[in-house]
């Protein structure tokens, strides 16, 4: 059974996650809120199938981290 993460597509949430403490601002297509590793994996797989980049965010990360794409059998920096 697939575990589904909450995904927000609304303008306010996308604007809130478009920037960090730097001068960079990149508005995402959506913002996912996985609660565990299974949900995170499902989000990443769905993004890979759709050809959408994933920018992981969390403590100490920002918009300048590498974007990841599915390449054959593993993820690689895009």
trRosetta pair geometry for C-beta under 8 A, 3 or more apart (Angstrom, degrees):
i j d omega theta_ij theta_ji phi_ij phi_ji
2 42 5.7 115 -164 -119 100 140
3 36 7.1 -18 122 58 159 111
3 38 4.7 70 35 115 134 119
3 39 4.9 -83 112 -73 111 79
3 42 6.3 -167 69 -10 70 148
4 39 7.0 32 130 -126 10 98
4 42 7.0 -104 -103 117 40 154
5 32 5.1 53 114 -174 134 102
5 33 6.0 178 174 74 101 48
5 34 4.0 -56 -107 -91 141 65
5 35 6.7 176 -119 1 84 72
5 39 3.9 115 -65 178 100 115
5 40 7.2 83 -65 -67 147 40
5 42 6.6 167 -7 75 101 111
5 43 5.2 -27 34 -58 143 116
6 32 7.2 146 86 -158 51 54
6 33 4.5 -15 69 57 101 108
7 30 5.3 16 178 165 104 130
7 31 7.1 160 -157 81 58 42
7 32 4.8 -22 -103 -101 83 74
7 33 7.4 -170 -80 17 36 73
7 43 7.3 158 -81 -118 112 108
8 13 4.0 -22 128 93 141 168
8 14 7.4 -155 115 -47 98 71
8 30 6.5 159 78 -166 45 76
8 31 4.8 -14 57 61 99 95
8 32 7.9 -173 19 -80 68 28
8 33 7.3 46 -11 -14 101 109
9 13 7.8 56 46 62 10 123
9 14 7.3 11 -168 -47 33 117
9 29 7.7 -25 -127 150 85 63
9 30 5.0 -35 -91 -110 72 95
10 13 5.1 83 67 14 88 103
10 14 6.9 -163 92 -5 42 92
11 14 5.8 -64 -146 42 29 109
11 15 6.1 29 158 -20 67 109
12 15 5.8 -58 -149 36 27 110
12 16 6.4 28 154 -21 64 106
13 16 5.6 -53 -148 34 33 113
13 17 6.4 10 160 0 66 110
13 31 5.1 -131 147 34 111 135
14 17 6.2 -69 -146 50 29 96
14 18 6.2 51 150 -52 65 101
14 27 5.5 51 156 -168 107 90
14 28 5.5 -142 -141 62 87 77
14 29 7.7 -82 -121 144 128 6
14 30 7.2 -63 -88 -108 104 23
14 31 6.3 -166 -89 -23 56 107
15 18 5.4 -39 -146 3 33 124
15 27 6.9 -16 -91 -119 50 103
16 31 7.9 -23 71 -50 95 166
17 28 5.7 -27 104 13 115 126
17 31 4.8 128 16 -98 161 134
17 57 6.9 -138 -153 -8 106 168
18 25 5.1 35 143 -167 100 82
18 26 6.1 -162 -160 75 72 34
18 27 4.3 -15 -111 -92 123 59
18 28 6.7 -146 -89 -1 66 73
19 22 7.6 -147 -169 62 81 65
19 24 6.8 167 -130 94 72 58
19 25 4.5 -24 -81 -106 100 83
19 26 7.9 138 -77 25 52 53
19 63 7.0 -53 -134 -28 32 141
20 24 7.1 11 36 66 90 97
20 57 7.9 -166 -83 -134 119 114
20 62 4.0 -143 68 -140 170 96
20 63 5.3 -166 0 -9 113 92
21 62 7.0 -86 35 -109 79 130
22 62 6.1 82 -2 176 120 147
22 63 6.8 -128 50 42 121 104
22 64 6.7 38 19 -28 166 118
24 62 7.6 108 56 153 127 111
24 63 4.7 -152 107 83 129 133
24 64 6.3 148 6 -60 161 87
25 63 7.6 -175 -101 -27 18 177
26 55 7.6 102 90 -20 135 167
26 63 5.4 152 25 -160 113 131
28 31 5.7 105 81 -67 143 74
28 55 7.1 -130 -96 39 116 118
29 52 6.3 -88 38 -146 147 133
32 43 4.5 110 173 -137 167 145
34 37 7.9 80 146 -97 132 10
34 39 3.5 168 -147 110 96 106
34 40 4.0 170 96 -66 165 65
34 42 7.6 153 -110 51 123 91
34 43 5.5 -116 -56 -9 121 135
35 39 5.6 60 38 25 64 154
36 39 5.3 96 54 12 67 101
36 40 7.1 -126 104 -5 35 92
37 40 5.5 -54 -145 38 34 114
37 41 6.2 38 155 -21 66 105
38 41 5.8 -55 -151 36 29 113
38 42 6.5 29 152 -18 63 105
39 42 5.6 -53 -148 36 34 112
39 43 6.4 36 153 -20 66 103
40 43 5.7 -53 -150 34 32 112
40 44 6.4 28 154 -16 65 107
41 44 5.7 -57 -146 38 31 109
41 45 6.2 31 156 -18 66 107
42 45 5.7 -53 -143 38 30 111
42 46 6.2 30 158 -18 64 107
43 46 5.9 -57 -148 38 28 109
43 47 6.3 27 154 -18 64 108
43 54 7.4 115 128 -120 96 131
44 47 5.7 -55 -147 38 30 111
44 48 6.3 33 153 -21 64 106
44 54 5.6 -27 -118 -53 77 169
44 68 7.7 -20 -145 98 112 127
44 70 7.9 128 157 -63 89 105
44 75 7.4 -49 179 -79 130 137
45 48 5.6 -54 -147 36 31 112
45 49 6.3 31 155 -19 65 105
45 70 7.8 66 -122 -73 48 144
46 49 5.8 -53 -148 36 31 112
46 50 6.4 19 155 -8 64 111
47 50 5.8 -66 -147 46 30 104
47 52 4.4 -95 -159 74 82 99
47 53 7.3 -51 168 93 123 9
47 54 4.9 105 104 -61 163 103
48 51 7.6 38 -176 -72 30 29
48 52 7.8 -90 -56 49 21 65
48 54 7.9 -38 -53 -20 74 119
48 69 7.0 125 -120 -164 84 53
48 70 3.5 54 -146 -14 130 133
48 75 7.9 -108 -87 -97 129 92
53 67 4.1 -13 -166 -173 128 125
53 68 7.0 129 -159 53 73 44
53 69 6.4 -51 -106 -71 72 86
53 78 5.9 -98 -113 28 112 156
54 67 6.9 138 59 -160 42 71
54 68 5.3 -34 61 58 96 96
55 63 6.5 14 176 -135 149 56
55 65 6.3 133 -159 69 83 101
55 67 5.8 -45 -78 -104 82 77
56 61 6.2 -48 109 164 82 167
56 65 6.5 -65 59 101 80 153
56 68 7.6 27 -17 5 100 126
57 61 5.3 -166 -139 92 41 117
57 62 7.5 48 -124 -109 85 18
58 61 5.1 53 48 19 66 121
61 65 5.3 -12 -162 -39 101 141
62 65 6.4 144 65 -21 52 89
66 77 3.8 -47 179 -132 141 111
66 78 7.1 148 173 35 87 62
67 77 6.9 99 65 -160 48 64
67 78 4.4 -45 93 46 99 114
68 75 4.6 16 -179 178 117 120
68 76 7.0 151 -149 75 71 24
68 77 6.3 -52 -97 -100 62 43
68 78 6.5 168 -121 -13 8 93
69 75 6.9 152 75 -151 27 72
69 76 6.2 -30 64 64 78 74
69 77 7.9 45 20 159 80 11
69 78 4.3 83 -13 -73 114 110
70 74 7.7 -179 -149 108 60 18
70 75 5.9 -48 -96 -96 49 68
71 74 6.4 -24 65 74 82 63
71 75 7.0 103 17 -141 84 21
71 76 4.3 -5 10 12 139 119
